[in-house]
Amino acid sequence: MYLTAIWYTDFMKPTVYIETSIISYVTARASRDLIVTAHQQLTLDWWDHALPKLDAYVSPVVIEEIAKGDPVAAGKRIEKASVFAVLELSSEIQDLAENTLRLSTYRKKLGQIPIIWPLPYGMVWIT
C-alpha cells in the first residue's frame, strides 16, 4: 500500500507523512514490472523535486517496517528515513491506519484498480 497525506498551515511548509512504500520505491532496484517501474520513477521524481519543499514525518511503524528484510536493503531504507521526524502513535492514527488497510484489502478482493489522487506536493495511492 502506498499512502501519502499532506497538511497545510499558514505559517509553515506543507507537511507530509512518508509511508513505508515511498521509502522502499526510492531505495529499491529497478523492477521489470512496468507498473512498479512507473511507481518507482514517479516516486523518485517526487522525492527529488517536491520533498525538499515539505516538512516530512514518519511513524514508528514505518521505522519498524523498513528495518525488516535484507540487511543491505534495510540499511538503505533506514538511511533515507533518518532525516525525517518521527511522530508519536495515537489511537486516532492507529484507527486511521487500520481503516486504510481494511479498504485496501476489500478493494483487492473485488479486483478493482488502485485509487490514485494527485495532490500539490504528493499523491495518494491506495493499491
N, C-alpha and C positions, 0 to 999 in steps of 0.2 A: 504494500500500500504506500502511496505517495501523498502526503498531506502537508500543505503549507498554509498557514494562516497569517494574515497581516493586520496590524492595528495601527491607527494613526492618532497623533495628538498634535496640538498646535505648537508646542514648544520643543519638540524633539524629532529626530529622524523617525521615519516609519519603522515599526518593529515587526520582526518576522520570527516565527517558530520553525526551526530546522528539524525535519523528521529524518529518521534513520535512512530511508531510501535516497534522500538527496545526497547525503554524505557517501553512501555506497555507490551511487551513479558517478560521483566525482572521482572516486578512487579506483573504480573497477577497470579491468582490462576491457578493451573494446569487444562488444558482443557480435556474434554472427547473425543474431536475430535482428531484423530490420527495425522492428518496433522498439526494442530495447536500445538499439544503436541511436535511434531518433531521440528517445528519452535521455540517453547519456549526453548527446550533443546539446540538446536544449538546456539540460541542467548545467553543463559546463559553461555555456554562453551566459546563462543567468548568474552563475557563481562569479564569473569574471566581470560582468558588467552591472548587474543590479545589486548584488550582495554588498559591495562596498558602500552603497548609498543607504544601507539599512543597519539597524541595531538588531543583531541576531542572537537567539537564545535556543538552547536545547534543554531537554528534561533529563533527570537521572535515568529514566528508562532508555532514552536514546544512548546515553553513555554506556549503559549495561549491554544493550544490543550490539553496538558497534565493536565492543571488545570481544565478541564471540567469533568463533570460526578460525580460519587460518591465521596464525600469529603475525605473519608478514602483512597480510591484508588488513587485519585488525589494527596493527600499528599505524598503517597509512590513514585509516579512518579516524583513529584517536588523535593523530597529529592534526588532521584537518579540523576536528571538532574542538581542539584545545583553545582556540581563540574565542569561543562563544561562552557567554554567561550561562550558568546552569540554573534553571527555575526550580522552585520548590514544588513538590507534588501536593495538590489539594484534592479534596473529594470532588469538586466540580471538574477539575482536569481529568481525574480518573473516570468520572461518568462520561465525559465527552469522548475520551479515548475508547471506552467500551462501546458506546453507541456508534461511533465511526467504524469500528471493527465489525460490529453486527451488520451495519449497512453494507459494508464491503463483502462480507460472507454471503448475505442474502442476494446481492447482485450477481455474484459468481454462480450461485445455484440457478439463477434464472437465465444465465448465459447472456446477460446484457453487456453492452460495450462500456468502457470506463467513462466516468464523468470527468470532464476537463473544463475548468473555468479559468480563463486568463485574468490576471489581476495587474495593477500598475507596476508592481515590482516583483511579481512572482506568479505562481499558478497553483491551483488546487487540482490534484489528480487523485481520484479515488479509483483504484483498479482492483 
